[in-house]
Amino acid sequence: MALAKKYNFKDVEEKWMKHWEESGIYKFQLDSKKKIYSLDIPPPTISGKLHMGHVFGDSQQDFFVRFKRMNGYNVLNPFGTDNNGLPTLRLIEKEKKVDSKSMDRVKFIELCNKTIKEEFIPMFLEDAKRLGLSADWNLFYSTIDERSRRISQESFIDLYKKGREYRTESPSLWCTECQTTIAQVELEDKEFSSYFNDIKFEVSGKELIVATTRPELLPACVAIFYNPLDNRYKDLKGKLAKVPLFDFEVPIMEDPSVDIEKGTGIVMCCTFGDQADMEWQKKYRLPIKNAVEKDGTMSSLAEKYSGLKVLEARKKIIEDLKANNLLIEQKKINHAVNTHERCGTPVEIMTSKQWFIKYLDLKKDMIKWGNEVQWHPAYMKNRYDNWVEGLQWDWCISRQIPFGIPFPVWYCEECDEPVLAELDSLPVDPLVDKVPLDKCKKCGCTEFIPEKDIMNTWATSALTPTIVKDLIKGTPAYEKIKNKPFSIRRSGHDIITFWNFNTIVKSNLHYNKKPWEKLLINGWILGKDGKKMSKSKGNVISPQKTLEELGADPLRYLSASARTGDDVSFPEQELTNGKKLVNKLWNASKFSLMHLEDFTDSKVKLEAIDCGILSKFNSIIKEVSDLYEGYEASKAKRISEMFFWSEFCDNYLEIAKDRLYNPDIRGADSRKSAQYTLNYIVLNTLKLFAPLMPFITEELYVNGFENSESIHLSSWPKYSKSLKDESNEKVWDRFVEVISFVRQEKSKQGKSLKEEIILVLSKTDKELLLESLDDLMAVTKSKEILIGKELEVKWM
């Protein structure tokens, strides 16, 4: 079939996208005997449309998926979306202009589920398919669907029975904007400008200067601490300090953790300002005083400042301290503040009853579990180790929001004893479903209170290996993998401490095994300014616009521009380079196919120059294959492309033309040798690029090569020892050096490449290139070849 003059990516992509899905090219074979390559994919948080971060990571994942499929694996590559919890709640509130706090809970949940199903998932899937992702779209899950709710609730019940979950009244991290608890993993440090305020406390009629960045917590002060090695304050031990503006007294105590050099060396302990306050309160059994309400306003404890927002109260208290001559000095500082990564609000620490997974006692095990997984790149494991070593809290998994997966729990109204749902009834919603007991086993009470909180979304996302296996339950394939780790997971480096860490923990707590053999970590694609893409910064680049203007292949090409794990500023030039490669593949294939219409590969006697380039290409196949096995797509792309452009297009095609166009002069066997070389290199070059650029390679392959249904189901090129020919590689290399020299000489003299010349070769060169002199004369436009001392061009 003759190819069109120009490549029309829109028509081609639409055609193959439809064909791949309808024909099930990427379908996981449930009863195949092939070796399984299984993926635990990152279910992207539904935000409406695919963004450039999804494109970057998902494309890199797809490179290796396609490579494995072409190497004979039965690939389990499902697709999921994360539609659970706070991210979805905030999205629905924004898009539908509703307030979940004031809206009926059942109606809000219905609105969330309807919008996700009818609007966001279809839009997201359309973009993912346009990108050319080779997922099995029949194996789809959502982290809020019935299967995920059941598995998440089963996980809760299992860990509760194993003694790994507990509910307690405890200080926990609280977001006053989202009005829910959050976990340590959801913290993000942000730089804020603030002041160190040196404030006068009174001790036995004398001044004591305390430095603090949070004077609004004065009403929650429960103690003053100094380091026992600090001789300035030794005489204060056991005395009482009067808190300014509020006129109550607190004890002065010693603790070795106080930093002598920080501020005045005197620290006030408030419940709770930070982690140190929590540790001191617990260590010394100090009272708990909450100065901040859950909505971020000051409590009645703050007296006249009650009802003010935290920053407003801070401002008013500082004004009053100044007015009463109680503020000695203010020093402007920039310091890191813990914020909620979802909304950027500074986090408070508040006491409330929450569910936790107990795991602080497992830190040594966590390090060991991390070592059992192969990390690509290996240095990314440092982030995991650093996170484990810095853990300070058990995992708080309860959230005070209406949308998410409910805890399968009711409580006895009399004694607060938890009652768990029966496993065969899952999933349940305690606010709707009936408690499975008539009376409490502990006290006999017949009244029960349903749990209103929902589970943190990461508590469900950490179960994706279980969810994916459940998609194929009851099949021969399930029996093969049910007790095995997945082959690989790919994720961004930003969620090592979220998704990857929590999945490793849950897999070991539930099944005592690692979740995957390998963990592939991709970097971020940043704005052109080198900063994280953000609408507020105006540096967001739309993948939808790029897909519309250039197509999927150049966008995927761009995604292979960074080494595994590396961040990269948006490399716009790579889009241009990708488009050029698409066009070059089209034109080179079109030229080659034109000369291959009568080709059969039987009884081919290869010429020296053809043996040379085939030998070099054979080495490229091995190198590129090894790089894909090592998850280095960017290097594989670069090496494949360099050979294709420089060796094949710039040189070989020009060398072969005389034999292809003039078989009556050069001979049929000589032409057939060139045809064989064209066919072998173009076919296998398309296969080398197929993981990166699936649309252009499929179009060219199906219209000109082999009889396979799809290039993506064809065999990956294999290294052949029989093609290795070092002696003829020397012929090829010297041949290319000679024609490069001739081109340079013509360019220096301002002459056309078609200018006829007399070529002078050394005796050594002529002997080396003896079998290829006809090709050399043709490509250099030489009327004659003479022997001289060195390489030289003579003008006619």
Buried (B, 14 or more C-beta within 10 A) or exposed (E): EEBEEEBEBEEBBEBBBEBBBEEEBBBBBBEEEEEBBBBBBBBBBBBEBBBBBBBBBBBBBBBBBBBBBBBEBBBBBBBBBBBBBBBBBBBBBEEEEBEBEEBEBEEBBEBBBEBBBEBBBEBBBBBBBBBBBBBBBEBBBBBBBEBBBBBBBBBBBBBBEEEBBBBEEBBBBBBBBBBBBBBBBBBBEBEEEBBBBBBBBBBEEEEBBBBBBBBBBBBBBBBBBBBBEBEEBEEBEEBBBBBBBBEEBBBBBBBEEBEBEEBBBBBBBBBBBBBBBBBBBEEBEBEEBBBBBBEBBBBEBBEEBBEBBBEBBBBBBBEBBEEEEBBBEBEEEEEEBBBBBBEEBBBBBBBBEBBBBBBEEBEEBBBEBBEBBBBBBEEBBEBBEEBBEEBEBBBBBBBBBBBBBBBBBBBBBBEEBBBBBEEEEBBBBBEEBEBBBEEBEEEEEEEBBBBBBBBBBBBBBBBBBBBBBBBBEEEEBBEBBEEEBBBBBBBBBBBBBBBBBBBBBBBBBBBEEBBBBBBBBBBBBBBEEEEBBEEEEEBBBEBBEBBEEBBBBBBBBBBBBBBBBBBBBBBEEBBBBBBEBBEBBBBBBBBBBEBBEEBEEEEBEBBBBBBBBBBBBBBBBBBBBEBBEEBBBBBBBBBBBEBBBEBBBBBBBBBBBBBBEEBEEBEEBBBBBBBBBBBBBBBBBBBBBBBBBBBBBBBBBBBBBEEEEBBBEBEBBEBEEEBBBEEBBBBBBBBBEBBEBBBEBBEEEEBEEEBEBBBBBBEEBBEBBEEBBBBBBBBBBBEEBEEBEEBBBBEE
